[in-house]
Each structure stands twice: as structure tokens, then as C-alpha cells.
Amino acid sequence: MRYFLIFLVLFPACSSQPAREAGKAYTRKVLKLPERVKVIDDLRIIRNSLELYRAEHGRYPSSLDELNLRLNYPGEYEYDKNTGKVKSKHYPSL
């Protein structure tokens, strides 16, 4: 019985805070996955459309609006009309 009481007293103090923080970090990461997938899909659509536009017109469009795309996050992307490069503001590594 004495060992059981010691275990009950010590166990919550040993693992509660780090375990909760790890759980919260994992939850935040999982909740952001659908958003990230939508951004990846948008980038794929934009990049393919940019290459098609360039093949037809011999240049990149002056803005992404010229492509008339239906995107999940229309204001999320930074576009360089000189190079045709596009990237996400929140996920720049994609």
C-alpha cells in the first residue's frame, strides 16, 4: 500500500507537463495538415497554369489574377512575374 501511495504522488509530477506540451504540439501539427495540403494543391495548380500560360504567350502573366484560378487561399501566394516563381507566405519551403 505504501508503494502505491508513493507512485500516485510521484507519477503526475514526473510526466504531466512535458507530456501535455508534446500532446499540444502534436495536435497543432495535425490540425495544420489539411491547410498545408490545400496550399500544396494550390501551388501545383498555379505552377502548372503558369507554364501553360508561358507556352501560349511566350511570357509569364503580370499577376496571378490573369490566370483566373479557383484557389483555396487566393491571397496566400507571392509571385515573381519575371521568373514565374510562386511561393506560399506561410509555407515558404513548399
N, C-alpha and C positions, 0 to 999 in steps of 0.2 A: 504494500500500500504506500509506503514512504517513497519508493522509487517512482511510482505512478504520479504522485503529487509533484515531485521534483521535475519530472518530464513535462507536466502540464504548465508549470511555472516557466521553465526554460525554453520550451519549444516555440511559443509565439514570439518571444524576444529574439530568437535566432534567425527566423526566416521571414517574418512578416513584411518588413519594409523593402528589402531587395526584391522579394517575390512579387509584391504589389507593383513596384516600379517596372519590373520586367514584363509583367502582365499588361500594364498600361501601354508600354512601348509597343508590344506585340499587337495590341488592339488597335492602336493608332495606325500601325503599318498595314494591318489587314483592311481597315476602313478606307485607306487611301488607294488600295489596289484597283477598285473599279474606276476611280478617277484617272489613275495612271494608264489603264488600258484604253480608256476613251481618248486620252491625249495621244497615245501611240497610234491609235486608229486614225485620228485627225491628221497627224503628221504623215502617215502613209498616203492618205488621200491627197493632201496638199502637195507632197513631193511628186507623186505620180502626175498630178494635174499640171504642175509647173513644167515638167519635162514634156508633156504633150503640148502645152502652150508654146514652149520654146521651139519644138519641132515644127509647129504650124506657122508661127510668126517670126521665127529667127531671133527672138529676144525673150527675155523674161517679162512678165507683166509689171507695171509700175506699182501695183499693190495687189494684195490677195483678194480684194473685193472684185477685181476684174474676172476672177475665176468663177464667181457665183457658186460657191460651195456651201453645202449644208453641214456645218461643223458642230460638234458637241460644245466646244468652248471657242467661239469666234474671236474673242479679244485676247486670247492666251498666247498668241504666237508673234515672234519677232521675225521680220522678213527683210532680207537684203536684196533689193531689186537688181543690183549689179552682178551678184554672184549666184542668185537663185537659192541661197541658203535660207532655211527656216528652222527655228528652234522654239522650244517652249520656254516661257518665262519662269514657270515653277519647276520644270524638269529639264534644265539646260543640257544634261548629259544624254538625252534621247536623240 
